Amino acid sequence: LSLTGAQGGHSGDDINKHRLNAVQTMARFLDGEAKNGLQLHMFHGGGKSNAIARECTAVISVPDAAGTRTRFGEFAEKVCAE
């Protein structure tokens, strides 16, 4: 799974602008999927400790790949609406 295209920014200058943090958003999805048998194999995102991450990638295995893809798409729509 990949989350890309977020605006990102500096945590000191842009934190009050309510920008999406790709790492936090991916973690939010994965936490919700844990009940569906998700196994996390790799998680990577955010290259700097003082930045709002603009992209994140996770390698997972799940018992129902099609269902996970559908839920990820629905989650993406929800996040975009936020």
PDB file of N, CA, C and O in Angstrom:
ATOM      1  N   LEU A   1       0.846  -1.177   0.000  1.00  0.00           N
ATOM      2  CA  LEU A   1       0.000   0.000   0.000  1.00  0.00           C
ATOM      3  C   LEU A   1       0.883   1.229   0.000  1.00  0.00           C
ATOM      4  O   LEU A   1       1.930   1.246   0.646  1.00  0.00           O
ATOM      5  N   SER A   2       0.465   2.261  -0.724  1.00  0.00           N
ATOM      6  CA  SER A   2       1.225   3.512  -0.750  1.00  0.00           C
ATOM      7  C   SER A   2       0.295   4.701  -0.588  1.00  0.00           C
ATOM      8  O   SER A   2      -0.788   4.751  -1.171  1.00  0.00           O
ATOM      9  N   LEU A   3       0.734   5.640   0.202  1.00  0.00           N
ATOM     10  CA  LEU A   3       0.083   6.946   0.317  1.00  0.00           C
ATOM     11  C   LEU A   3       1.090   7.958  -0.200  1.00  0.00           C
ATOM     12  O   LEU A   3       2.177   8.093   0.361  1.00  0.00           O
ATOM     13  N   THR A   4       0.746   8.659  -1.250  1.00  0.00           N
ATOM     14  CA  THR A   4       1.660   9.640  -1.822  1.00  0.00           C
ATOM     15  C   THR A   4       0.895  10.912  -2.176  1.00  0.00           C
ATOM     16  O   THR A   4      -0.335  10.931  -2.201  1.00  0.00           O
ATOM     17  N   GLY A   5       1.641  11.958  -2.446  1.00  0.00           N
ATOM     18  CA  GLY A   5       1.037  13.188  -2.923  1.00  0.00           C
ATOM     19  C   GLY A   5       0.575  14.149  -1.846  1.00  0.00           C
ATOM     20  O   GLY A   5      -0.039  15.169  -2.158  1.00  0.00           O
ATOM     21  N   ALA A   6       0.853  13.852  -0.594  1.00  0.00           N
ATOM     22  CA  ALA A   6       0.481  14.798   0.462  1.00  0.00           C
ATOM     23  C   ALA A   6       1.391  16.027   0.372  1.00  0.00           C
ATOM     24  O   ALA A   6       2.479  15.958  -0.199  1.00  0.00           O
ATOM     25  N   GLN A   7       0.951  17.117   0.921  1.00  0.00           N
ATOM     26  CA  GLN A   7       1.708  18.362   0.811  1.00  0.00           C
ATOM     27  C   GLN A   7       2.956  18.364   1.692  1.00  0.00           C
ATOM     28  O   GLN A   7       3.977  18.942   1.320  1.00  0.00           O
ATOM     29  N   GLY A   8       2.878  17.726   2.849  1.00  0.00           N
ATOM     30  CA  GLY A   8       4.029  17.710   3.751  1.00  0.00           C
ATOM     31  C   GLY A   8       4.316  19.091   4.302  1.00  0.00           C
ATOM     32  O   GLY A   8       3.496  20.002   4.200  1.00  0.00           O
ATOM     33  N   GLY A   9       5.480  19.229   4.880  1.00  0.00           N
ATOM     34  CA  GLY A   9       5.879  20.521   5.420  1.00  0.00           C
ATOM     35  C   GLY A   9       6.773  20.362   6.626  1.00  0.00           C
ATOM     36  O   GLY A   9       7.100  19.248   7.036  1.00  0.00           O
ATOM     37  N   HIS A  10       7.160  21.480   7.183  1.00  0.00           N
ATOM     38  CA  HIS A  10       8.015  21.511   8.369  1.00  0.00           C
ATOM     39  C   HIS A  10       7.128  21.485   9.605  1.00  0.00           C
ATOM     40  O   HIS A  10       6.149  22.227   9.685  1.00  0.00           O
ATOM     41  N   SER A  11       7.462  20.648  10.555  1.00  0.00           N
ATOM     42  CA  SER A  11       6.608  20.499  11.737  1.00  0.00           C
ATOM     43  C   SER A  11       6.507  21.781  12.548  1.00  0.00           C
ATOM     44  O   SER A  11       5.491  22.002  13.207  1.00  0.00           O
ATOM     45  N   GLY A  12       7.508  22.615  12.521  1.00  0.00           N
ATOM     46  CA  GLY A  12       7.456  23.872  13.276  1.00  0.00           C
ATOM     47  C   GLY A  12       6.672  24.960  12.568  1.00  0.00           C
ATOM     48  O   GLY A  12       5.942  25.717  13.207  1.00  0.00           O
ATOM     49  N   ASP A  13       6.817  25.043  11.257  1.00  0.00           N
ATOM     50  CA  ASP A  13       6.173  26.116  10.491  1.00  0.00           C
ATOM     51  C   ASP A  13       4.768  25.770  10.008  1.00  0.00           C
ATOM     52  O   ASP A  13       3.927  26.658   9.870  1.00  0.00           O
ATOM     53  N   ASP A  14       4.507  24.498   9.751  1.00  0.00           N
ATOM     54  CA  ASP A  14       3.267  24.118   9.081  1.00  0.00           C
ATOM     55  C   ASP A  14       2.312  23.289   9.929  1.00  0.00           C
ATOM     56  O   ASP A  14       1.265  22.869   9.436  1.00  0.00           O
ATOM     57  N   ILE A  15       2.643  23.049  11.175  1.00  0.00           N
ATOM     58  CA  ILE A  15       1.838  22.169  12.019  1.00  0.00           C
ATOM     59  C   ILE A  15       0.416  22.704  12.221  1.00  0.00           C
ATOM     60  O   ILE A  15      -0.519  21.920  12.383  1.00  0.00           O
ATOM     61  N   ASN A  16       0.250  24.005  12.214  1.00  0.00           N
ATOM     62  CA  ASN A  16      -1.074  24.597  12.439  1.00  0.00           C
ATOM     63  C   ASN A  16      -1.909  24.675  11.157  1.00  0.00           C
ATOM     64  O   ASN A  16      -3.031  25.182  11.183  1.00  0.00           O
ATOM     65  N   LYS A  17      -1.374  24.181  10.042  1.00  0.00           N
ATOM     66  CA  LYS A  17      -2.087  24.240   8.771  1.00  0.00           C
ATOM     67  C   LYS A  17      -2.887  22.969   8.491  1.00  0.00           C
ATOM     68  O   LYS A  17      -3.478  22.834   7.420  1.00  0.00           O
ATOM     69  N   HIS A  18      -2.908  22.046   9.435  1.00  0.00           N
ATOM     70  CA  HIS A  18      -3.721  20.821   9.359  1.00  0.00           C
ATOM     71  C   HIS A  18      -3.429  20.004   8.109  1.00  0.00           C
ATOM     72  O   HIS A  18      -4.345  19.518   7.445  1.00  0.00           O
ATOM     73  N   ARG A  19      -2.145  19.856   7.793  1.00  0.00           N
ATOM     74  CA  ARG A  19      -1.754  19.068   6.634  1.00  0.00           C
ATOM     75  C   ARG A  19      -1.743  17.585   6.989  1.00  0.00           C
ATOM     76  O   ARG A  19      -1.437  17.201   8.117  1.00  0.00           O
ATOM     77  N   LEU A  20      -2.080  16.771   6.009  1.00  0.00           N
ATOM     78  CA  LEU A  20      -2.098  15.330   6.206  1.00  0.00           C
ATOM     79  C   LEU A  20      -0.677  14.815   6.427  1.00  0.00           C
ATOM     80  O   LEU A  20       0.248  15.178   5.701  1.00  0.00           O
ATOM     81  N   ASN A  21      -0.521  13.972   7.433  1.00  0.00           N
ATOM     82  CA  ASN A  21       0.740  13.286   7.679  1.00  0.00           C
ATOM     83  C   ASN A  21       0.556  11.860   7.163  1.00  0.00           C
ATOM     84  O   ASN A  21      -0.235  11.092   7.710  1.00  0.00           O
ATOM     85  N   ALA A  22       1.289  11.513   6.108  1.00  0.00           N
ATOM     86  CA  ALA A  22       1.104  10.211   5.466  1.00  0.00           C
ATOM     87  C   ALA A  22       1.390   9.046   6.415  1.00  0.00           C
ATOM     88  O   ALA A  22       0.714   8.020   6.348  1.00  0.00           O
ATOM     89  N   VAL A  23       2.370   9.191   7.289  1.00  0.00           N
ATOM     90  CA  VAL A  23       2.707   8.111   8.231  1.00  0.00           C
ATOM     91  C   VAL A  23       1.558   7.887   9.211  1.00  0.00           C
ATOM     92  O   VAL A  23       1.152   6.748   9.444  1.00  0.00           O
ATOM     93  N   GLN A  24       1.040   8.954   9.777  1.00  0.00           N
ATOM     94  CA  GLN A  24      -0.078   8.822  10.718  1.00  0.00           C
ATOM     95  C   GLN A  24      -1.320   8.270  10.027  1.00  0.00           C
ATOM     96  O   GLN A  24      -2.054   7.473  10.611  1.00  0.00           O
ATOM     97  N   THR A  25      -1.556   8.686   8.795  1.00  0.00           N
ATOM     98  CA  THR A  25      -2.734   8.243   8.060  1.00  0.00           C
ATOM     99  C   THR A  25      -2.635   6.760   7.710  1.00  0.00           C
ATOM    100  O   THR A  25      -3.612   6.022   7.838  1.00  0.00           O
ATOM    101  N   MET A  26      -1.458   6.327   7.268  1.00  0.00           N
ATOM    102  CA  MET A  26      -1.264   4.899   6.975  1.00  0.00           C
ATOM    103  C   MET A  26      -1.444   4.076   8.249  1.00  0.00           C
ATOM    104  O   MET A  26      -2.096   3.032   8.226  1.00  0.00           O
ATOM    105  N   ALA A  27      -0.878   4.534   9.348  1.00  0.00           N
ATOM    106  CA  ALA A  27      -1.010   3.815  10.621  1.00  0.00           C
ATOM    107  C   ALA A  27      -2.482   3.709  11.025  1.00  0.00           C
ATOM    108  O   ALA A  27      -2.908   2.690  11.570  1.00  0.00           O
ATOM    109  N   ARG A  28      -3.245   4.750  10.761  1.00  0.00           N
ATOM    110  CA  ARG A  28      -4.679   4.749  11.072  1.00  0.00           C
ATOM    111  C   ARG A  28      -5.397   3.655  10.278  1.00  0.00           C
ATOM    112  O   ARG A  28      -6.233   2.936  10.825  1.00  0.00           O
ATOM    113  N   PHE A  29      -5.073   3.531   8.999  1.00  0.00           N
ATOM    114  CA  PHE A  29      -5.694   2.480   8.189  1.00  0.00           C
ATOM    115  C   PHE A  29      -5.274   1.098   8.664  1.00  0.00           C
ATOM    116  O   PHE A  29      -6.115   0.217   8.839  1.00  0.00           O
ATOM    117  N   LEU A  30      -3.978   0.905   8.875  1.00  0.00           N
ATOM    118  CA  LEU A  30      -3.474  -0.404   9.287  1.00  0.00           C
ATOM    119  C   LEU A  30      -4.051  -0.828  10.627  1.00  0.00           C
ATOM    120  O   LEU A  30      -4.354  -2.004  10.827  1.00  0.00           O
ATOM    121  N   ASP A  31      -4.207   0.112  11.543  1.00  0.00           N
ATOM    122  CA  ASP A  31      -4.798  -0.200  12.845  1.00  0.00           C
ATOM    123  C   ASP A  31      -6.223  -0.707  12.671  1.00  0.00           C
ATOM    124  O   ASP A  31      -6.631  -1.663  13.331  1.00  0.00           O
ATOM    125  N   GLY A  32      -6.968  -0.079  11.798  1.00  0.00           N
ATOM    126  CA  GLY A  32      -8.338  -0.515  11.534  1.00  0.00           C
ATOM    127  C   GLY A  32      -8.404  -1.874  10.858  1.00  0.00           C
ATOM    128  O   GLY A  32      -9.371  -2.613  11.044  1.00  0.00           O
ATOM    129  N   GLU A  33      -7.378  -2.215  10.070  1.00  0.00           N
ATOM    130  CA  GLU A  33      -7.346  -3.479   9.355  1.00  0.00           C
ATOM    131  C   GLU A  33      -6.829  -4.636  10.202  1.00  0.00           C
ATOM    132  O   GLU A  33      -6.953  -5.790   9.793  1.00  0.00           O
ATOM    133  N   ALA A  34      -6.262  -4.363  11.352  1.00  0.00           N
ATOM    134  CA  ALA A  34      -5.695  -5.418  12.199  1.00  0.00           C
ATOM    135  C   ALA A  34      -6.730  -6.497  12.518  1.00  0.00           C
ATOM    136  O   ALA A  34      -6.390  -7.676  12.620  1.00  0.00           O
ATOM    137  N   LYS A  35      -7.967  -6.100  12.673  1.00  0.00           N
ATOM    138  CA  LYS A  35      -9.034  -7.058  12.990  1.00  0.00           C
ATOM    139  C   LYS A  35      -9.349  -7.982  11.813  1.00  0.00           C
ATOM    140  O   LYS A  35     -10.016  -9.001  11.991  1.00  0.00           O
ATOM    141  N   ASN A  36      -8.879  -7.636  10.618  1.00  0.00           N
ATOM    142  CA  ASN A  36      -9.131  -8.445   9.425  1.00  0.00           C
ATOM    143  C   ASN A  36      -7.972  -9.375   9.083  1.00  0.00           C
ATOM    144  O   ASN A  36      -7.896  -9.885   7.965  1.00  0.00           O
ATOM    145  N   GLY A  37      -7.077  -9.598  10.029  1.00  0.00           N
ATOM    146  CA  GLY A  37      -5.989 -10.546   9.828  1.00  0.00           C
ATOM    147  C   GLY A  37      -4.762  -9.980   9.135  1.00  0.00           C
ATOM    148  O   GLY A  37      -3.932 -10.741   8.637  1.00  0.00           O
ATOM    149  N   LEU A  38      -4.632  -8.682   9.093  1.00  0.00           N
ATOM    150  CA  LEU A  38      -3.486  -8.040   8.453  1.00  0.00           C
ATOM    151  C   LEU A  38      -2.182  -8.390   9.155  1.00  0.00           C
ATOM    152  O   LEU A  38      -2.112  -8.401  10.383  1.00  0.00           O
ATOM    153  N   GLN A  39      -1.164  -8.673   8.374  1.00  0.00           N
ATOM    154  CA  GLN A  39       0.190  -8.854   8.902  1.00  0.00           C
ATOM    155  C   GLN A  39       1.083  -7.824   8.224  1.00  0.00           C
ATOM    156  O   GLN A  39       1.135  -7.741   6.997  1.00  0.00           O
ATOM    157  N   LEU A  40       1.781  -7.044   9.034  1.00  0.00           N
ATOM    158  CA  LEU A  40       2.662  -5.995   8.525  1.00  0.00           C
ATOM    159  C   LEU A  40       4.063  -6.559   8.334  1.00  0.00           C
ATOM    160  O   LEU A  40       4.625  -7.167   9.245  1.00  0.00           O
ATOM    161  N   HIS A  41       4.626  -6.353   7.139  1.00  0.00           N
ATOM    162  CA  HIS A  41       5.969  -6.847   6.833  1.00  0.00           C
ATOM    163  C   HIS A  41       6.987  -5.719   6.714  1.00  0.00           C
ATOM    164  O   HIS A  41       8.158  -5.901   7.046  1.00  0.00           O
ATOM    165  N   MET A  42       6.542  -4.546   6.239  1.00  0.00           N
ATOM    166  CA  MET A  42       7.438  -3.406   6.095  1.00  0.00           C
ATOM    167  C   MET A  42       6.614  -2.131   6.163  1.00  0.00           C
ATOM    168  O   MET A  42       5.501  -2.059   5.642  1.00  0.00           O
ATOM    169  N   PHE A  43       7.184  -1.130   6.815  1.00  0.00           N
ATOM    170  CA  PHE A  43       6.526   0.173   6.946  1.00  0.00           C
ATOM    171  C   PHE A  43       7.610   1.226   6.784  1.00  0.00           C
ATOM    172  O   PHE A  43       8.590   1.233   7.529  1.00  0.00           O
ATOM    173  N   HIS A  44       7.436   2.119   5.808  1.00  0.00           N
ATOM    174  CA  HIS A  44       8.453   3.138   5.572  1.00  0.00           C
ATOM    175  C   HIS A  44       7.784   4.451   5.192  1.00  0.00           C
ATOM    176  O   HIS A  44       6.900   4.488   4.336  1.00  0.00           O
ATOM    177  N   GLY A  45       8.212   5.518   5.835  1.00  0.00           N
ATOM    178  CA  GLY A  45       7.695   6.837   5.489  1.00  0.00           C
ATOM    179  C   GLY A  45       8.327   7.891   6.360  1.00  0.00           C
ATOM    180  O   GLY A  45       8.793   7.615   7.465  1.00  0.00           O
ATOM    181  N   GLY A  46       8.335   9.085   5.854  1.00  0.00           N
ATOM    182  CA  GLY A  46       8.897  10.203   6.613  1.00  0.00           C
ATOM    183  C   GLY A  46      10.395  10.097   6.749  1.00  0.00           C
ATOM    184  O   GLY A  46      10.896   9.271   7.512  1.00  0.00           O
ATOM    185  N   GLY A  47      11.116  10.922   6.020  1.00  0.00           N
ATOM    186  CA  GLY A  47      12.564  10.857   6.040  1.00  0.00           C
ATOM    187  C   GLY A  47      13.228  11.726   7.096  1.00  0.00           C
ATOM    188  O   GLY A  47      14.420  11.576   7.364  1.00  0.00           O
ATOM    189  N   LYS A  48      12.464  12.636   7.698  1.00  0.00           N
ATOM    190  CA  LYS A  48      13.052  13.565   8.667  1.00  0.00           C
ATOM    191  C   LYS A  48      12.178  13.635   9.911  1.00  0.00           C
ATOM    192  O   LYS A  48      10.951  13.588   9.827  1.00  0.00           O
ATOM    193  N   SER A  49      12.816  13.746  11.048  1.00  0.00           N
ATOM    194  CA  SER A  49      12.066  13.758  12.310  1.00  0.00           C
ATOM    195  C   SER A  49      11.311  15.069  12.531  1.00  0.00           C
ATOM    196  O   SER A  49      10.389  15.115  13.345  1.00  0.00           O
ATOM    197  N   ASN A  50      11.686  16.131  11.821  1.00  0.00           N
ATOM    198  CA  ASN A  50      11.030  17.424  12.033  1.00  0.00           C
ATOM    199  C   ASN A  50      10.146  17.811  10.847  1.00  0.00           C
ATOM    200  O   ASN A  50       9.884  18.995  10.631  1.00  0.00           O
ATOM    201  N   ALA A  51       9.687  16.826  10.081  1.00  0.00           N
ATOM    202  CA  ALA A  51       8.874  17.113   8.902  1.00  0.00           C
ATOM    203  C   ALA A  51       7.547  16.369   8.966  1.00  0.00           C
ATOM    204  O   ALA A  51       7.439  15.313   9.589  1.00  0.00           O
ATOM    205  N   ILE A  52       6.541  16.936   8.312  1.00  0.00           N
ATOM    206  CA  ILE A  52       5.254  16.278   8.137  1.00  0.00           C
ATOM    207  C   ILE A  52       5.405  15.391   6.903  1.00  0.00           C
ATOM    208  O   ILE A  52       5.613  15.888   5.796  1.00  0.00           O
ATOM    209  N   ALA A  53       5.300  14.085   7.097  1.00  0.00           N
ATOM    210  CA  ALA A  53       5.563  13.120   6.017  1.00  0.00           C
ATOM    211  C   ALA A  53       4.574  13.282   4.872  1.00  0.00           C
ATOM    212  O   ALA A  53       3.366  13.381   5.085  1.00  0.00           O
ATOM    213  N   ARG A  54       5.109  13.306   3.654  1.00  0.00           N
ATOM    214  CA  ARG A  54       4.243  13.438   2.476  1.00  0.00           C
ATOM    215  C   ARG A  54       3.969  12.108   1.799  1.00  0.00           C
ATOM    216  O   ARG A  54       3.090  12.030   0.940  1.00  0.00           O
ATOM    217  N   GLU A  55       4.702  11.053   2.164  1.00  0.00           N
ATOM    218  CA  GLU A  55       4.424   9.736   1.589  1.00  0.00           C
ATOM    219  C   GLU A  55       4.784   8.626   2.572  1.00  0.00           C
ATOM    220  O   GLU A  55       5.591   8.806   3.484  1.00  0.00           O
ATOM    221  N   CYS A  56       4.155   7.473   2.353  1.00  0.00           N
ATOM    222  CA  CYS A  56       4.367   6.323   3.220  1.00  0.00           C
ATOM    223  C   CYS A  56       4.017   5.062   2.441  1.00  0.00           C
ATOM    224  O   CYS A  56       3.099   5.058   1.622  1.00  0.00           O
ATOM    225  N   THR A  57       4.759   3.996   2.707  1.00  0.00           N
ATOM    226  CA  THR A  57       4.531   2.714   2.056  1.00  0.00           C
ATOM    227  C   THR A  57       4.504   1.612   3.108  1.00  0.00           C
ATOM    228  O   THR A  57       5.285   1.628   4.059  1.00  0.00           O
ATOM    229  N   ALA A  58       3.607   0.667   2.928  1.00  0.00           N
ATOM    230  CA  ALA A  58       3.532  -0.502   3.807  1.00  0.00           C
ATOM    231  C   ALA A  58       3.404  -1.749   2.948  1.00  0.00           C
ATOM    232  O   ALA A  58       2.654  -1.765   1.972  1.00  0.00           O
ATOM    233  N   VAL A  59       4.132  -2.788   3.310  1.00  0.00           N
ATOM    234  CA  VAL A  59       3.982  -4.099   2.676  1.00  0.00           C
ATOM    235  C   VAL A  59       3.260  -4.971   3.690  1.00  0.00           C
ATOM    236  O   VAL A  59       3.708  -5.137   4.824  1.00  0.00           O
ATOM    237  N   ILE A  60       2.144  -5.520   3.263  1.00  0.00           N
ATOM    238  CA  ILE A  60       1.295  -6.298   4.163  1.00  0.00           C
ATOM    239  C   ILE A  60       0.890  -7.603   3.501  1.00  0.00           C
ATOM    240  O   ILE A  60       1.006  -7.762   2.286  1.00  0.00           O
ATOM    241  N   SER A  61       0.417  -8.528   4.311  1.00  0.00           N
ATOM    242  CA  SER A  61      -0.281  -9.696   3.784  1.00  0.00           C
ATOM    243  C   SER A  61      -1.619  -9.774   4.512  1.00  0.00           C
ATOM    244  O   SER A  61      -1.726  -9.478   5.702  1.00  0.00           O
ATOM    245  N   VAL A  62      -2.632 -10.180   3.755  1.00  0.00           N
ATOM    246  CA  VAL A  62      -3.992 -10.245   4.286  1.00  0.00           C
ATOM    247  C   VAL A  62      -4.698 -11.463   3.705  1.00  0.00           C
ATOM    248  O   VAL A  62      -4.364 -11.907   2.606  1.00  0.00           O
ATOM    249  N   PRO A  63      -5.668 -12.007   4.429  1.00  0.00           N
ATOM    250  CA  PRO A  63      -6.401 -13.154   3.909  1.00  0.00           C
ATOM    251  C   PRO A  63      -7.315 -12.798   2.733  1.00  0.00           C
ATOM    252  O   PRO A  63      -7.611 -13.661   1.906  1.00  0.00           O
ATOM    253  N   ASP A  64      -7.766 -11.543   2.647  1.00  0.00           N
ATOM    254  CA  ASP A  64      -8.715 -11.113   1.617  1.00  0.00           C
ATOM    255  C   ASP A  64      -8.172  -9.855   0.927  1.00  0.00           C
ATOM    256  O   ASP A  64      -8.511  -8.735   1.308  1.00  0.00           O
ATOM    257  N   ALA A  65      -7.332 -10.053  -0.086  1.00  0.00           N
ATOM    258  CA  ALA A  65      -6.694  -8.918  -0.760  1.00  0.00           C
ATOM    259  C   ALA A  65      -7.718  -8.002  -1.423  1.00  0.00           C
ATOM    260  O   ALA A  65      -7.587  -6.781  -1.341  1.00  0.00           O
ATOM    261  N   ALA A  66      -8.722  -8.557  -2.069  1.00  0.00           N
ATOM    262  CA  ALA A  66      -9.726  -7.744  -2.753  1.00  0.00           C
ATOM    263  C   ALA A  66     -10.493  -6.880  -1.757  1.00  0.00           C
ATOM    264  O   ALA A  66     -10.746  -5.702  -2.010  1.00  0.00           O
ATOM    265  N   GLY A  67     -10.858  -7.470  -0.634  1.00  0.00           N
ATOM    266  CA  GLY A  67     -11.570  -6.707   0.395  1.00  0.00           C
ATOM    267  C   GLY A  67     -10.712  -5.593   0.968  1.00  0.00           C
ATOM    268  O   GLY A  67     -11.204  -4.495   1.225  1.00  0.00           O
ATOM    269  N   THR A  68      -9.430  -5.873   1.167  1.00  0.00           N
ATOM    270  CA  THR A  68      -8.518  -4.854   1.695  1.00  0.00           C
ATOM    271  C   THR A  68      -8.368  -3.721   0.694  1.00  0.00           C
ATOM    272  O   THR A  68      -8.367  -2.553   1.083  1.00  0.00           O
ATOM    273  N   ARG A  69      -8.239  -4.043  -0.596  1.00  0.00           N
ATOM    274  CA  ARG A  69      -8.149  -2.996  -1.622  1.00  0.00           C
ATOM    275  C   ARG A  69      -9.404  -2.112  -1.614  1.00  0.00           C
ATOM    276  O   ARG A  69      -9.312  -0.888  -1.710  1.00  0.00           O
ATOM    277  N   THR A  70     -10.548  -2.735  -1.500  1.00  0.00           N
ATOM    278  CA  THR A  70     -11.802  -1.983  -1.465  1.00  0.00           C
ATOM    279  C   THR A  70     -11.838  -1.061  -0.250  1.00  0.00           C
ATOM    280  O   THR A  70     -12.181   0.115  -0.373  1.00  0.00           O
ATOM    281  N   ARG A  71     -11.487  -1.588   0.916  1.00  0.00           N
ATOM    282  CA  ARG A  71     -11.499  -0.768   2.139  1.00  0.00           C
ATOM    283  C   ARG A  71     -10.463   0.344   2.072  1.00  0.00           C
ATOM    284  O   ARG A  71     -10.702   1.438   2.583  1.00  0.00           O
ATOM    285  N   PHE A  72      -9.306   0.081   1.445  1.00  0.00           N
ATOM    286  CA  PHE A  72      -8.279   1.113   1.300  1.00  0.00           C
ATOM    287  C   PHE A  72      -8.790   2.234   0.393  1.00  0.00           C
ATOM    288  O   PHE A  72      -8.556   3.411   0.667  1.00  0.00           O
ATOM    289  N   GLY A  73      -9.477   1.876  -0.672  1.00  0.00           N
ATOM    290  CA  GLY A  73     -10.073   2.889  -1.558  1.00  0.00           C
ATOM    291  C   GLY A  73     -11.124   3.718  -0.842  1.00  0.00           C
ATOM    292  O   GLY A  73     -11.170   4.939  -0.995  1.00  0.00           O
ATOM    293  N   GLU A  74     -11.967   3.057  -0.062  1.00  0.00           N
ATOM    294  CA  GLU A  74     -12.986   3.775   0.713  1.00  0.00           C
ATOM    295  C   GLU A  74     -12.332   4.680   1.756  1.00  0.00           C
ATOM    296  O   GLU A  74     -12.776   5.806   1.982  1.00  0.00           O
ATOM    297  N   PHE A  75     -11.281   4.178   2.381  1.00  0.00           N
ATOM    298  CA  PHE A  75     -10.543   4.973   3.364  1.00  0.00           C
ATOM    299  C   PHE A  75      -9.935   6.203   2.695  1.00  0.00           C
ATOM    300  O   PHE A  75      -9.986   7.300   3.251  1.00  0.00           O
ATOM    301  N   ALA A  76      -9.360   6.027   1.501  1.00  0.00           N
ATOM    302  CA  ALA A  76      -8.758   7.151   0.771  1.00  0.00           C
ATOM    303  C   ALA A  76      -9.794   8.220   0.475  1.00  0.00           C
ATOM    304  O   ALA A  76      -9.520   9.410   0.626  1.00  0.00           O
ATOM    305  N   GLU A  77     -10.994   7.803   0.052  1.00  0.00           N
ATOM    306  CA  GLU A  77     -12.067   8.757  -0.220  1.00  0.00           C
ATOM    307  C   GLU A  77     -12.441   9.527   1.047  1.00  0.00           C
ATOM    308  O   GLU A  77     -12.654  10.739   1.003  1.00  0.00           O
ATOM    309  N   LYS A  78     -12.517   8.825   2.164  1.00  0.00           N
ATOM    310  CA  LYS A  78     -12.855   9.455   3.438  1.00  0.00           C
ATOM    311  C   LYS A  78     -11.787  10.473   3.842  1.00  0.00           C
ATOM    312  O   LYS A  78     -12.108  11.579   4.276  1.00  0.00           O
ATOM    313  N   VAL A  79     -10.515  10.089   3.695  1.00  0.00           N
ATOM    314  CA  VAL A  79      -9.420  10.991   4.052  1.00  0.00           C
ATOM    315  C   VAL A  79      -9.427  12.228   3.165  1.00  0.00           C
ATOM    316  O   VAL A  79      -9.209  13.338   3.652  1.00  0.00           O
ATOM    317  N   CYS A  80      -9.675  12.053   1.870  1.00  0.00           N
ATOM    318  CA  CYS A  80      -9.733  13.197   0.957  1.00  0.00           C
ATOM    319  C   CYS A  80     -10.867  14.154   1.331  1.00  0.00           C
ATOM    320  O   CYS A  80     -10.735  15.371   1.206  1.00  0.00           O
ATOM    321  N   ALA A  81     -11.967  13.589   1.784  1.00  0.00           N
ATOM    322  CA  ALA A  81     -13.098  14.426   2.196  1.00  0.00           C
ATOM    323  C   ALA A  81     -12.790  15.205   3.469  1.00  0.00           C
ATOM    324  O   ALA A  81     -13.313  16.299   3.680  1.00  0.00           O
ATOM    325  N   GLU A  82     -11.928  14.628   4.324  1.00  0.00           N
ATOM    326  CA  GLU A  82     -11.556  15.310   5.570  1.00  0.00           C
ATOM    327  C   GLU A  82     -10.720  16.530   5.248  1.00  0.00           C
ATOM    328  O   GLU A  82     -10.301  17.248   6.155  1.00  0.00           O
TER     329      GLU A  82
END
